[in-house]
Amino acid sequence: MRMVVTGATGSLGTLVIEGLLERLPTDRVVAVVRSREKGAALAARGVRLAVADYNVPDSLSAVFRPDDRVLLISANDPTADRVAQHRAVIDAATDAGVALLAYTSAPGALTSRLADAHRRTEGLVLASGLPYTLLRNNWYTEVFTEQLPLVLHLGVLARAAGDGRVASASRADYAAAGVAVLTGDAAEHANRTYELTGDTAWSLAEYAAEVGARAGRAIPYRALSYDGYMASLVGAGLPEEAAALLAGADVSIARGELSRTTPDLSTLLARPTTPMPHTVARALHGLLPA
Ligand SMILES: NC(=O)c1ccc[n+]([C@@H]2O[C@H](COP(=O)([O-])OP(=O)(O)OC[C@H]3O[C@@H](n4cnc5c(N)ncnc54)[C@H](OP(=O)(O)O)[C@@H]3O)[C@@H](O)[C@H]2O)c1
């Protein structure tokens, strides 16, 4: 049985592939990549490559086999028709009759525009009739820590998330959950929906305090309105469309749509999830003077 991972050269996919290679012989792992060049390092290690593009359904027609377990990692371009992109993968997996189709979705409570493509994709997965697993990933903590250079430069965390809390976990935690589902007991994970969250939800004020404590100076959290945050993002040069997605995601946090914690992720990992302060410490390593 092969484990097939789309988006294999992305940040999450790279971690999933590494996790699979720790558990399985190399030739049972298939990385779906957009070009052989992008997958060259994996191929050099013996990982099988399948070159395909979500935008080109024909490129997906020979990728899957009947006994494959597949992880469809959601597409990353919010300006593209992501449902059509995901449909191309789901149709190809359905034609092949794969053994399991897992999909990286978004929290069920999310109402922002980001959630719409995920909800519609979940509908396609269910309609396929394939055994499926929905991995509803809460936010990666790295979504916040990747902005730390700017936050440290400005000396303030200015966002539109109000007092909302985020039940985030590390990207590596979600990757390990994907590995656990692909390599685990098929009967246990088939036709299950997991709400994957960190064990502890935190507020942006707590996050800013954590950054400040580690940076050795106060980093206050300034709660902006949606319009105020939009203005600051567009003013910093972000296209309106991208700014609206970021500000909309903050509104979801403010509404509490990302605050619910569940035991699903720590149960799949058989360990606690990675706490926010741990990811902050890792991200600050190298950003702060030694
Ligand atoms: N929960 C969260 O906090 C969160 C945050 C950000 C994103 N996400 C979602 O989770 C997904 C995985 O996260 P990530 O951090 O790994 O994102 P990422 O690093 O941007 O990776 C996205 C992957 O999708 C591939 N891809 C994009 N368009 C494609 C296409 N047309 N055909 C084939 N492959 C395509 C990319 O290929 P290339 O390597 O060739 O570019 C890349 O491998 C994202 O795509 C997004 O849907 C979730």
The ligand as a Gaussian input file, in Angstrom:
#p B3LYP/6-31G(d) Opt

LIG

0 1
 N       -4.398000      26.014000       9.385000
 C       -3.611000      27.036000       9.069000
 O       -3.181000      27.842000       9.924000
 C       -3.190000      27.222000       7.642000
 C       -2.315000      28.261000       7.331000
 C       -1.901000      28.404000       6.024000
 C       -2.386000      27.543000       5.060000
 N       -3.265000      26.555000       5.389000
 C       -3.796000      25.611000       4.396000
 O       -3.044000      24.404000       4.526000
 C       -2.371000      24.111000       3.292000
 C       -1.006000      23.564000       3.596000
 O       -0.279000      24.531000       4.347000
 P        1.241000      24.815000       3.999000
 O        1.750000      25.637000       5.103000
 O        1.942000      23.566000       3.621000
 O        1.086000      25.713000       2.667000
 P        2.170000      25.894000       1.514000
 O        3.554000      25.812000       2.068000
 O        1.789000      27.136000       0.784000
 O        1.981000      24.611000       0.574000
 C        0.915000      24.479000      -0.330000
 C        1.226000      23.319000      -1.239000
 O        0.179000      23.218000      -2.215000
 C        0.803000      23.053000      -3.482000
 N       -0.049000      23.562000      -4.541000
 C       -0.586000      24.789000      -4.624000
 N       -1.253000      24.929000      -5.775000
 C       -1.109000      23.763000      -6.437000
 C       -1.548000      23.311000      -7.700000
 N       -2.241000      24.097000      -8.532000
 N       -1.245000      22.043000      -8.066000
 C       -0.525000      21.253000      -7.237000
 N       -0.059000      21.635000      -6.041000
 C       -0.349000      22.886000      -5.643000
 C        2.080000      23.858000      -3.394000
 O        2.970000      23.456000      -4.422000
 P        4.388000      24.191000      -4.641000
 O        5.295000      23.649000      -3.578000
 O        4.766000      23.778000      -6.010000
 O        4.162000      25.657000      -4.509000
 C        2.552000      23.501000      -2.008000
 O        3.241000      22.277000      -2.046000
 C       -2.352000      25.441000       2.539000
 O       -2.272000      25.194000       1.146000
 C       -3.657000      26.075000       2.974000
 O       -4.756000      25.539000       2.238000
 C       -3.655000      26.363000       6.666000

